[in-house]
Amino acid sequence: MTDHAKGRHPAMAATPPSTPNPSVDEPTMPLSRAFIDALDTAPPAGTQAAEDKLPVSLWATAQTSPAAQRKGRYVPESTAHPAKMLPAVAAHAIKHYTRPGDVVLDPMCGIGTTLVEAIELERRAVGVEYEPHWVDIARANLRFARERGRDHDGQVVRGDARQLETLLPPEYVGQVALVVTSPPYGPSVHGLVRMGKETENGKVSKRHYRYGSALDRGNLSNIGHHRLLAGFTRILTACARVLHPGGHVAITVRPWREHAELIDLPSQVIACGAAAGLVPVERCVALLARVAENELVARGSFFQRDFIRKQREAGLLLHLIAHEDVIVLRAPGNSDFLANRRRAPRG
């Protein structure tokens, strides 16, 4: 977090988020500009103290490599997605916050990692994905799971998650126990590498490093930081309306750098969740590095390592990313409903 992010910003206390507009034609959640601007510098008044009190747990989710976690369980075309969720992260959240037969939703499901892990664990799964290509891959991964004998309900709907309530099949509305998702990090992410004889000039080049067309303004990764936060708040608001009472939302997110400045995206996501009517309950650490006897062994990609090397040469002492934050939010719910769920064992 930047130094100036530690203080209070008067706009956050003085300008609460606007009332959500239910129209599906609106591109983003109509939060006040002051509210969104202030997310860059401080959490809303009172939320920092609440954040500091959130329970924290460590998820050892990278003891095996991402490739090993997906081997034999995802179609080969899945590799091309530039920002795949680690299967063990999704599986850990699903095991902890749901029971067999529960409904798990991912409103930005990509290749369908959340959905595959849900039906592997005998949950029902539904996902929404904007890009047609990834819709096809997610559906292929669900078919592949069924071929392995995983016959629980799983489906993918193509559309913009900001219009979630009009896209989700009616039988899921009010029945979702858990949302597992991650916001897009911008138009360009890690991607895959071509090198040597694979390229025309023999140099290293990058491929599959965008979610979709950079010109498509309907894709949240192309619309800039402030509109991304507003759009993600609208998605969280829709998720709150389809969750059952006391249902959870688990969001994997990490800080990012813009012009060498660290942006505390996890704290911003907590603020977006609060604006959507959700209650922060945990801020966990999901490891992207293997826990060895005396150290963490980072699993950085070629481009991540190259970026760190160049930044260190420029005098900025960065390290490879070793974890993602997992922000856990809860929908308000009546005590009788929650008590009945607690009495039933989880699978």
Secondary structure as UniProt FT lines:
FT   HELIX           3..6
FT   HELIX           10..14
FT   TURN            24..25
FT   HELIX           33..38
FT   TURN            39..41
FT   TURN            45..46
FT   HELIX           47..52
FT   STRAND          58..59
FT   HELIX           66..70
FT   TURN            71..73
FT   HELIX           76..80
FT   TURN            82..83
FT   HELIX           87..97
FT   TURN            100..101
FT   STRAND          103..106
FT   TURN            107..108
FT   TURN            110..112
FT   HELIX           113..120
FT   TURN            121..122
FT   STRAND          124..129
FT   HELIX           132..147
FT   TURN            148..149
FT   STRAND          154..158
FT   HELIX           161..163
FT   HELIX           164..167
FT   HELIX           170..172
FT   TURN            173..175
FT   STRAND          176..181
FT   STRAND          192..194
FT   HELIX           196..198
FT   STRAND          205..207
FT   TURN            214..215
FT   TURN            217..218
FT   HELIX           220..222
FT   HELIX           225..242
FT   STRAND          243..253
FT   STRAND          256..258
FT   TURN            259..260
FT   STRAND          261..263
FT   HELIX           265..275
FT   TURN            276..277
FT   STRAND          279..287
FT   STRAND          289..291
FT   STRAND          296..298
FT   HELIX           302..313
FT   TURN            314..315
FT   STRAND          323..330
FT   HELIX           335..343
//
